Amino acid sequence: QVQLVESGGGLVQPGGSLRISCATSGIAFSVYDMGWYRQTPGKRREAVASIANSGSGNYADSVKGRFTISRDNAKNTVYLQMNGLKLEDTGVYYCNAKLWERNYWGQGTQVTVSS
């Protein structure tokens, strides 16, 4: 059974930092491309960052220079370090695992940026 479990979300002030994690099981984690997406009410889910099985990362323009995605293949876990958080970063953050036609999602973790 495939499981992606996000954790680490919460409430943070503008300019603050947060690290969210996604622990996986049931997949050969090291060969999967991993990604983080976020969604706010009334908006489509958008890609935030991704990291290939090779370790190379890609970022949405809105988070470049502030967010860093990383992976630990020994722990089957992907992380998203978020610095310089802005109000518009608020949303539910979802973890995604992709390999060819296989596409898995976590349940999401809420990140709220508010003063």
TIVO-2410 file (N, C-alpha, C; in nm, 3 decimals):
# residues 115
REC num residu      c1      c2      c3 atome chaine
REC   1      Q   0.084  -0.119   0.000     N      A
REC   1      Q   0.000   0.000   0.000    CA      A
REC   1      Q   0.088   0.125   0.000     C      A
REC   2      V   0.060   0.213  -0.094     N      A
REC   2      V   0.138   0.335  -0.107    CA      A
REC   2      V   0.084   0.441  -0.010     C      A
REC   3      Q   0.176   0.502   0.064     N      A
REC   3      Q   0.138   0.611   0.154    CA      A
REC   3      Q   0.236   0.726   0.142     C      A
REC   4      L   0.181   0.847   0.134     N      A
REC   4      L   0.259   0.969   0.138    CA      A
REC   4      L   0.199   1.051   0.253     C      A
REC   5      V   0.280   1.079   0.354     N      A
REC   5      V   0.229   1.147   0.473    CA      A
REC   5      V   0.307   1.275   0.495     C      A
REC   6      E   0.237   1.386   0.476     N      A
REC   6      E   0.298   1.517   0.499    CA      A
REC   6      E   0.292   1.557   0.645     C      A
REC   7      S   0.387   1.635   0.688     N      A
REC   7      S   0.387   1.687   0.824    CA      A
REC   7      S   0.468   1.817   0.828     C      A
REC   8      G   0.452   1.889   0.939     N      A
REC   8      G   0.531   2.010   0.959    CA      A
REC   8      G   0.462   2.141   0.927     C      A
REC   9      G   0.340   2.134   0.878     N      A
REC   9      G   0.268   2.257   0.849    CA      A
REC   9      G   0.230   2.329   0.977     C      A
REC  10      G   0.184   2.453   0.962     N      A
REC  10      G   0.144   2.529   1.079    CA      A
REC  10      G   0.127   2.675   1.047     C      A
REC  11      L   0.122   2.753   1.153     N      A
REC  11      L   0.103   2.899   1.143    CA      A
REC  11      L   0.238   2.967   1.162     C      A
REC  12      V   0.269   3.058   1.071     N      A
REC  12      V   0.397   3.129   1.079    CA      A
REC  12      V   0.375   3.274   1.036     C      A
REC  13      Q   0.454   3.363   1.092     N      A
REC  13      Q   0.442   3.504   1.057    CA      A
REC  13      Q   0.511   3.534   0.925     C      A
REC  14      P   0.470   3.638   0.857     N      A
REC  14      P   0.541   3.677   0.733    CA      A
REC  14      P   0.689   3.697   0.760     C      A
REC  15      G   0.770   3.647   0.668     N      A
REC  15      G   0.915   3.653   0.684    CA      A
REC  15      G   0.973   3.535   0.757     C      A
REC  16      G   0.888   3.453   0.815     N      A
REC  16      G   0.934   3.338   0.890    CA      A
REC  16      G   0.968   3.218   0.803     C      A
REC  17      S   1.006   3.110   0.869     N      A
REC  17      S   1.048   2.988   0.801    CA      A
REC  17      S   0.971   2.868   0.853     C      A
REC  18      L   0.963   2.769   0.767     N      A
REC  18      L   0.896   2.644   0.802    CA      A
REC  18      L   0.953   2.535   0.714     C      A
REC  19      R   0.966   2.416   0.770     N      A
REC  19      R   1.007   2.301   0.690    CA      A
REC  19      R   0.898   2.196   0.698     C      A
REC  20      I   0.850   2.156   0.582     N      A
REC  20      I   0.752   2.049   0.577    CA      A
REC  20      I   0.817   1.924   0.518     C      A
REC  21      S   0.763   1.810   0.560     N      A
REC  21      S   0.819   1.681   0.521    CA      A
REC  21      S   0.712   1.592   0.462     C      A
REC  22      C   0.756   1.498   0.382     N      A
REC  22      C   0.667   1.398   0.326    CA      A
REC  22      C   0.736   1.263   0.335     C      A
REC  23      A   0.687   1.181   0.426     N      A
REC  23      A   0.741   1.046   0.443    CA      A
REC  23      A   0.661   0.949   0.357     C      A
REC  24      T   0.731   0.867   0.283     N      A
REC  24      T   0.663   0.775   0.191    CA      A
REC  24      T   0.688   0.630   0.231     C      A
REC  25      S   0.598   0.545   0.189     N      A
REC  25      S   0.614   0.402   0.205    CA      A
REC  25      S   0.538   0.333   0.092     C      A
REC  26      G   0.583   0.212   0.060     N      A
REC  26      G   0.515   0.136  -0.044    CA      A
REC  26      G   0.561   0.166  -0.186     C      A
REC  27      I   0.660   0.253  -0.201     N      A
REC  27      I   0.715   0.282  -0.333    CA      A
REC  27      I   0.868   0.273  -0.327     C      A
REC  28      A   0.928   0.250  -0.443     N      A
REC  28      A   1.074   0.252  -0.454    CA      A
REC  28      A   1.115   0.399  -0.464     C      A
REC  29      F   1.121   0.463  -0.349     N      A
REC  29      F   1.132   0.608  -0.341    CA      A
REC  29      F   1.243   0.665  -0.429     C      A
REC  30      S   1.359   0.604  -0.432     N      A
REC  30      S   1.475   0.663  -0.497    CA      A
REC  30      S   1.456   0.681  -0.648     C      A
REC  31      V   1.364   0.607  -0.709     N      A
REC  31      V   1.347   0.618  -0.854    CA      A
REC  31      V   1.233   0.712  -0.892     C      A
REC  32      Y   1.161   0.760  -0.792     N      A
REC  32      Y   1.049   0.849  -0.819    CA      A
REC  32      Y   1.093   0.995  -0.825     C      A
REC  33      D   1.029   1.070  -0.913     N      A
REC  33      D   1.038   1.215  -0.909    CA      A
REC  33      D   0.937   1.263  -0.804     C      A
REC  34      M   0.981   1.354  -0.719     N      A
REC  34      M   0.896   1.401  -0.609    CA      A
REC  34      M   0.865   1.549  -0.627     C      A
REC  35      G   0.749   1.588  -0.581     N      A
REC  35      G   0.713   1.729  -0.595    CA      A
REC  35      G   0.625   1.777  -0.481     C      A
REC  36      W   0.622   1.908  -0.468     N      A
REC  36      W   0.532   1.975  -0.374    CA      A
REC  36      W   0.438   2.066  -0.455     C      A
REC  37      Y   0.312   2.058  -0.423     N      A
REC  37      Y   0.210   2.142  -0.483    CA      A
REC  37      Y   0.135   2.213  -0.371     C      A
REC  38      R   0.068   2.322  -0.406     N      A
REC  38      R  -0.015   2.387  -0.305    CA      A
REC  38      R  -0.147   2.432  -0.368     C      A
REC  39      Q  -0.245   2.442  -0.280     N      A
REC  39      Q  -0.378   2.481  -0.326    CA      A
REC  39      Q  -0.444   2.571  -0.223     C      A
REC  40      T  -0.509   2.675  -0.272     N      A
REC  40      T  -0.587   2.764  -0.188    CA      A
REC  40      T  -0.731   2.759  -0.236     C      A
REC  41      P  -0.825   2.791  -0.149     N      A
REC  41      P  -0.967   2.783  -0.186    CA      A
REC  41      P  -0.997   2.864  -0.313     C      A
REC  42      G  -1.066   2.800  -0.406     N      A
REC  42      G  -1.105   2.867  -0.529    CA      A
REC  42      G  -0.999   2.870  -0.636     C      A
REC  43      K  -0.883   2.813  -0.606     N      A
REC  43      K  -0.775   2.813  -0.705    CA      A
REC  43      K  -0.733   2.671  -0.739     C      A
REC  44      R  -0.674   2.658  -0.855     N      A
REC  44      R  -0.624   2.528  -0.896    CA      A
REC  44      R  -0.497   2.493  -0.819     C      A
REC  45      R  -0.473   2.365  -0.803     N      A
REC  45      R  -0.350   2.321  -0.740    CA      A
REC  45      R  -0.233   2.359  -0.830     C      A
REC  46      E  -0.130   2.417  -0.771     N      A
REC  46      E  -0.017   2.464  -0.849    CA      A
REC  46      E   0.112   2.397  -0.802     C      A
REC  47      A   0.202   2.376  -0.896     N      A
REC  47      A   0.331   2.318  -0.863    CA      A
REC  47      A   0.418   2.422  -0.795     C      A
REC  48      V   0.484   2.382  -0.688     N      A
REC  48      V   0.572   2.470  -0.613    CA      A
REC  48      V   0.718   2.435  -0.639     C      A
REC  49      A   0.750   2.307  -0.625     N      A
REC  49      A   0.888   2.263  -0.643    CA      A
REC  49      A   0.887   2.115  -0.674     C      A
REC  50      S   0.991   2.072  -0.745     N      A
REC  50      S   1.005   1.931  -0.775    CA      A
REC  50      S   1.151   1.894  -0.769     C      A
REC  51      I   1.174   1.765  -0.743     N      A
REC  51      I   1.311   1.715  -0.741    CA      A
REC  51      I   1.311   1.580  -0.811     C      A
REC  52      A   1.395   1.569  -0.910     N      A
REC  52      A   1.403   1.446  -0.987    CA      A
REC  52      A   1.476   1.338  -0.909     C      A
REC  53      N   1.467   1.215  -0.959     N      A
REC  53      N   1.538   1.107  -0.890    CA      A
REC  53      N   1.689   1.129  -0.897     C      A
REC  54      S   1.732   1.212  -0.990     N      A
REC  54      S   1.874   1.246  -1.000    CA      A
REC  54      S   1.916   1.348  -0.895     C      A
REC  55      G   1.817   1.414  -0.834     N      A
REC  55      G   1.846   1.515  -0.733    CA      A
REC  55      G   1.835   1.658  -0.783     C      A
REC  56      S   1.810   1.677  -0.910     N      A
REC  56      S   1.799   1.813  -0.963    CA      A
REC  56      S   1.662   1.870  -0.931     C      A
REC  57      G   1.659   1.997  -0.893     N      A
REC  57      G   1.535   2.059  -0.850    CA      A
REC  57      G   1.485   2.166  -0.946     C      A
REC  58      N   1.355   2.188  -0.940     N      A
REC  58      N   1.292   2.295  -1.017    CA      A
REC  58      N   1.194   2.367  -0.926     C      A
REC  59      Y   1.176   2.497  -0.953     N      A
REC  59      Y   1.092   2.578  -0.866    CA      A
REC  59      Y   1.000   2.669  -0.946     C      A
REC  60      A   0.884   2.693  -0.889     N      A
REC  60      A   0.798   2.796  -0.946    CA      A
REC  60      A   0.866   2.932  -0.927     C      A
REC  61      D   0.843   3.021  -1.021     N      A
REC  61      D   0.906   3.153  -1.014    CA      A
REC  61      D   0.873   3.224  -0.882     C      A
REC  62      S   0.755   3.201  -0.832     N      A
REC  62      S   0.710   3.271  -0.712    CA      A
REC  62      S   0.785   3.231  -0.585     C      A
REC  63      V   0.856   3.117  -0.589     N      A
REC  63      V   0.926   3.070  -0.469    CA      A
REC  63      V   1.076   3.060  -0.488     C      A
REC  64      K   1.125   3.087  -0.608     N      A
REC  64      K   1.269   3.077  -0.634    CA      A
REC  64      K   1.346   3.169  -0.539     C      A
REC  65      G   1.452   3.113  -0.483     N      A
REC  65      G   1.535   3.191  -0.392    CA      A
REC  65      G   1.486   3.188  -0.249     C      A
REC  66      R   1.364   3.138  -0.227     N      A
REC  66      R   1.309   3.132  -0.091    CA      A
REC  66      R   1.286   2.989  -0.043     C      A
REC  67      F   1.248   2.901  -0.135     N      A
REC  67      F   1.219   2.762  -0.100    CA      A
REC  67      F   1.329   2.670  -0.151     C      A
REC  68      T   1.353   2.563  -0.077     N      A
REC  68      T   1.449   2.461  -0.120    CA      A
REC  68      T   1.388   2.324  -0.100     C      A
REC  69      I   1.386   2.246  -0.207     N      A
REC  69      I   1.338   2.109  -0.199    CA      A
REC  69      I   1.458   2.016  -0.187     C      A
REC  70      S   1.444   1.912  -0.107     N      A
REC  70      S   1.552   1.814  -0.092    CA      A
REC  70      S   1.490   1.678  -0.065     C      A
REC  71      R   1.571   1.576  -0.079     N      A
REC  71      R   1.524   1.441  -0.057    CA      A
REC  71      R   1.629   1.361   0.017     C      A
REC  72      D   1.583   1.267   0.097     N      A
REC  72      D   1.670   1.174   0.167    CA      A
REC  72      D   1.625   1.034   0.128     C      A
REC  73      N   1.695   0.974   0.036     N      A
REC  73      N   1.655   0.843  -0.014    CA      A
REC  73      N   1.665   0.734   0.093     C      A
REC  74      A   1.753   0.754   0.189     N      A
REC  74      A   1.766   0.655   0.297    CA      A
REC  74      A   1.643   0.656   0.387     C      A
REC  75      K   1.578   0.771   0.396     N      A
REC  75      K   1.459   0.785   0.482    CA      A
REC  75      K   1.330   0.787   0.402     C      A
REC  76      N   1.341   0.774   0.269     N      A
REC  76      N   1.222   0.777   0.183    CA      A
REC  76      N   1.138   0.902   0.207     C      A
REC  77      T   1.205   1.013   0.223     N      A
REC  77      T   1.139   1.137   0.263    CA      A
REC  77      T   1.185   1.253   0.174     C      A
REC  78      V   1.090   1.341   0.143     N      A
REC  78      V   1.120   1.463   0.071    CA      A
REC  78      V   1.082   1.581   0.160     C      A
REC  79      Y   1.161   1.688   0.150     N      A
REC  79      Y   1.142   1.804   0.235    CA      A
REC  79      Y   1.121   1.929   0.151     C      A
REC  80      L   1.059   2.027   0.212     N      A
REC  80      L   1.050   2.160   0.151    CA      A
REC  80      L   1.082   2.262   0.260     C      A
REC  81      Q   1.198   2.323   0.246     N      A
REC  81      Q   1.237   2.430   0.338    CA      A
REC  81      Q   1.185   2.561   0.281     C      A
REC  82      M   1.105   2.631   0.360     N      A
REC  82      M   1.043   2.754   0.314    CA      A
REC  82      M   1.091   2.870   0.400     C      A
REC  83      N   1.161   2.962   0.338     N      A
REC  83      N   1.212   3.080   0.406    CA      A
REC  83      N   1.147   3.205   0.348     C      A
REC  84      G   1.151   3.313   0.422     N      A
REC  84      G   1.094   3.437   0.372    CA      A
REC  84      G   0.948   3.423   0.333     C      A
REC  85      L   0.872   3.356   0.417     N      A
REC  85      L   0.733   3.325   0.381    CA      A
REC  85      L   0.650   3.452   0.367     C      A
REC  86      K   0.560   3.448   0.270     N      A
REC  86      K   0.472   3.559   0.239    CA      A
REC  86      K   0.326   3.517   0.261     C      A
REC  87      L   0.240   3.615   0.273     N      A
REC  87      L   0.098   3.585   0.293    CA      A
REC  87      L   0.045   3.495   0.182     C      A
REC  88      E   0.092   3.519   0.060     N      A
REC  88      E   0.041   3.442  -0.053    CA      A
REC  88      E   0.094   3.299  -0.059     C      A
REC  89      D   0.182   3.262   0.032     N      A
REC  89      D   0.228   3.123   0.040    CA      A
REC  89      D   0.129   3.035   0.117     C      A
REC  90      T   0.030   3.097   0.176     N      A
REC  90      T  -0.071   3.023   0.251    CA      A
REC  90      T  -0.143   2.924   0.160     C      A
REC  91      G  -0.164   2.803   0.212     N      A
REC  91      G  -0.237   2.703   0.136    CA      A
REC  91      G  -0.216   2.565   0.194     C      A
REC  92      V  -0.279   2.469   0.132     N      A
REC  92      V  -0.256   2.329   0.167    CA      A
REC  92      V  -0.147   2.278   0.073     C      A
REC  93      Y  -0.044   2.223   0.131     N      A
REC  93      Y   0.070   2.174   0.055    CA      A
REC  93      Y   0.061   2.023   0.042     C      A
REC  94      Y   0.067   1.977  -0.081     N      A
REC  94      Y   0.054   1.835  -0.111    CA      A
REC  94      Y   0.185   1.779  -0.166     C      A
REC  95      C   0.215   1.661  -0.122     N      A
REC  95      C   0.331   1.588  -0.172    CA      A
REC  95      C   0.288   1.500  -0.288     C      A
REC  96      N   0.374   1.488  -0.388     N      A
REC  96      N   0.343   1.408  -0.506    CA      A
REC  96      N   0.462   1.320  -0.541     C      A
REC  97      A   0.433   1.196  -0.578     N      A
REC  97      A   0.534   1.102  -0.625    CA      A
REC  97      A   0.495   1.055  -0.764     C      A
REC  98      K   0.588   1.065  -0.858     N      A
REC  98      K   0.555   1.034  -0.997    CA      A
REC  98      K   0.662   0.947  -1.060     C      A
REC  99      L   0.615   0.843  -1.130     N      A
REC  99      L   0.704   0.756  -1.206    CA      A
REC  99      L   0.623   0.700  -1.321     C      A
REC 100      W   0.653   0.748  -1.442     N      A
REC 100      W   0.579   0.709  -1.560    CA      A
REC 100      W   0.430   0.732  -1.537     C      A
REC 101      E   0.348   0.628  -1.545     N      A
REC 101      E   0.204   0.647  -1.531    CA      A
REC 101      E   0.160   0.645  -1.384     C      A
REC 102      R   0.249   0.614  -1.295     N      A
REC 102      R   0.217   0.610  -1.153    CA      A
REC 102      R   0.226   0.750  -1.094     C      A
REC 103      N   0.121   0.787  -1.023     N      A
REC 103      N   0.111   0.922  -0.971    CA      A
REC 103      N   0.039   0.916  -0.837     C      A
REC 104      Y   0.108   0.948  -0.729     N      A
REC 104      Y   0.051   0.935  -0.596    CA      A
REC 104      Y   0.054   1.070  -0.524     C      A
REC 105      W  -0.047   1.088  -0.437     N      A
REC 105      W  -0.060   1.213  -0.362    CA      A
REC 105      W  -0.075   1.186  -0.213     C      A
REC 106      G  -0.025   1.280  -0.134     N      A
REC 106      G  -0.050   1.277   0.008    CA      A
REC 106      G  -0.180   1.349   0.041     C      A
REC 107      Q  -0.210   1.355   0.169     N      A
REC 107      Q  -0.337   1.415   0.213    CA      A
REC 107      Q  -0.326   1.565   0.233     C      A
REC 108      G  -0.205   1.617   0.234     N      A
REC 108      G  -0.184   1.761   0.246    CA      A
REC 108      G  -0.157   1.807   0.388     C      A
REC 109      T  -0.085   1.917   0.397     N      A
REC 109      T  -0.059   1.981   0.526    CA      A
REC 109      T  -0.082   2.131   0.510     C      A
REC 110      Q  -0.151   2.190   0.607     N      A
REC 110      Q  -0.187   2.331   0.598    CA      A
REC 110      Q  -0.071   2.420   0.641     C      A
REC 111      V  -0.040   2.517   0.557     N      A
REC 111      V   0.057   2.621   0.590    CA      A
REC 111      V  -0.017   2.755   0.587     C      A
REC 112      T  -0.013   2.825   0.698     N      A
REC 112      T  -0.080   2.954   0.708    CA      A
REC 112      T   0.022   3.060   0.745     C      A
REC 113      V   0.032   3.161   0.659     N      A
REC 113      V   0.122   3.273   0.685    CA      A
REC 113      V   0.034   3.393   0.722     C      A
REC 114      S   0.048   3.437   0.845     N      A
REC 114      S  -0.038   3.544   0.893    CA      A
REC 114      S   0.029   3.617   1.009     C      A
REC 115      S   0.003   3.745   1.017     N      A
REC 115      S   0.054   3.823   1.129    CA      A
REC 115      S  -0.049   3.830   1.241     C      A
***
